[in-house]
Structure formats: structure tokens, C-alpha cells
């Protein structure tokens, strides 16, 4: 049980570091993309929450299926996202 607690704490520390590295450049990002700083801050919060949810799901799948099956699922998901992203212009009419 101690291993799971240590692993969870390490994952949360990485998430917080990613979020903090993004939040320090919020004003520069807002200026570059010509958006309101509040929009950048909301994106930062959504990123943090989504990362926690996806991280918990990934840990659950890893525990349920094992490392090999989890890696195969992730690779298949990445390929699917790549194929779907090639049709984004059709979705938005661009």
C-alpha cells in the first residue's frame, strides 16, 4: 500500500509542476493569442482537472489490465486521435 501512496503523490507533484509552469506565462500567452487572461486561466484549470481525471483512469486501467495491455490501449488511442484530427477541418467547415 505504501508504494501506491508514494506513486500517487509523485503523479500529483508532476501535475502541479506542469500547471504551475503554465500559469506563470498566462499574461504572455494571452497577449500572443490575443485573448483575455481569464480564458488562459480557465484553460489552465481545465488542464489540471483533466490531467487528474485521466491520470486516475490510467492508473485504474494499468492496475486492471497490466502494463502491456495499457500501452497497447494508449497507442491505439493515439493513432485514433491522429486519424480523427486529420478531419478537423471538415468538422468546423474551415
C-alpha positions in Angstrom: 0.0 0.0 0.0 2.9 2.3 0.7 4.0 2.1 -3.0 0.6 3.3 -4.2 0.6 6.2 -1.9 4.1 7.3 -3.0 3.3 6.8 -6.6 0.1 8.9 -6.3 2.0 11.7 -4.5 4.7 11.7 -7.3 2.0 11.9 -10.0 0.2 14.7 -8.3 3.5 16.6 -7.9 4.2 16.3 -11.6 0.7 17.6 -12.4 1.1 20.6 -10.1 4.5 21.4 -11.7 3.0 21.3 -15.2 0.1 23.5 -14.1 2.5 26.0 -12.3 4.8 26.2 -15.3 1.8 27.1 -17.5 0.3 29.6 -15.1 3.5 31.8 -14.9 3.2 32.6 -18.6 -0.5 33.4 -18.7 -0.1 37.1 -19.5 2.4 36.3 -22.3 0.1 33.7 -23.7 -2.9 36.0 -23.6 -1.0 38.7 -25.4 0.4 36.3 -28.0 -3.0 34.7 -28.9 -4.9 38.0 -28.4 -7.3 36.6 -25.8 -8.4 37.6 -22.3 -6.2 36.4 -19.5 -9.2 34.9 -17.8 -9.6 32.5 -20.8 -6.0 31.4 -20.4 -6.5 30.8 -16.6 -9.7 28.8 -17.3 -7.7 26.7 -19.8 -5.1 26.1 -17.1 -7.7 25.0 -14.6 -9.4 22.7 -17.1 -6.0 21.2 -18.0 -5.2 20.5 -14.3 -8.6 18.8 -13.7 -8.5 16.8 -16.9 -5.0 15.6 -16.1 -6.1 14.4 -12.7 -9.1 12.6 -14.2 -7.1 11.0 -17.0 -4.3 10.1 -14.6 -6.7 8.3 -12.2 -8.2 6.5 -15.2 -4.8 5.5 -16.5 -3.8 4.1 -13.1 -7.0 2.1 -12.9 -6.5 0.6 -16.4 -2.9 -0.1 -15.5 -4.0 -1.9 -12.4 -6.8 -3.7 -14.1 -5.2 -4.8 -17.4 -1.4 -4.7 -16.8 1.4 -2.8 -18.5 1.3 -4.4 -21.9 -2.4 -4.0 -22.5 -2.4 -0.5 -21.2 0.4 0.5 -23.5 -1.5 -1.1 -26.4 -4.6 0.8 -25.5 -2.7 4.1 -25.3 -1.0 3.6 -28.6 -4.4 2.7 -30.3 -5.9 5.8 -28.8 -3.1 8.0 -30.1 -3.5 6.5 -33.6 -7.2 7.1 -33.4 -6.8 10.7 -32.3 -4.3 11.3 -35.1 -6.7 9.9 -37.7 -9.6 11.9 -36.3 -7.6 15.2 -36.1 -6.9 15.0 -39.8 -10.6 15.6 -40.4 -11.0 18.6 -38.1 -11.3 21.0 -40.9 -14.4 19.1 -42.1 -16.0 19.3 -38.7 -15.7 23.1 -38.4 -16.2 23.9 -42.1 -12.7 25.5 -42.4 
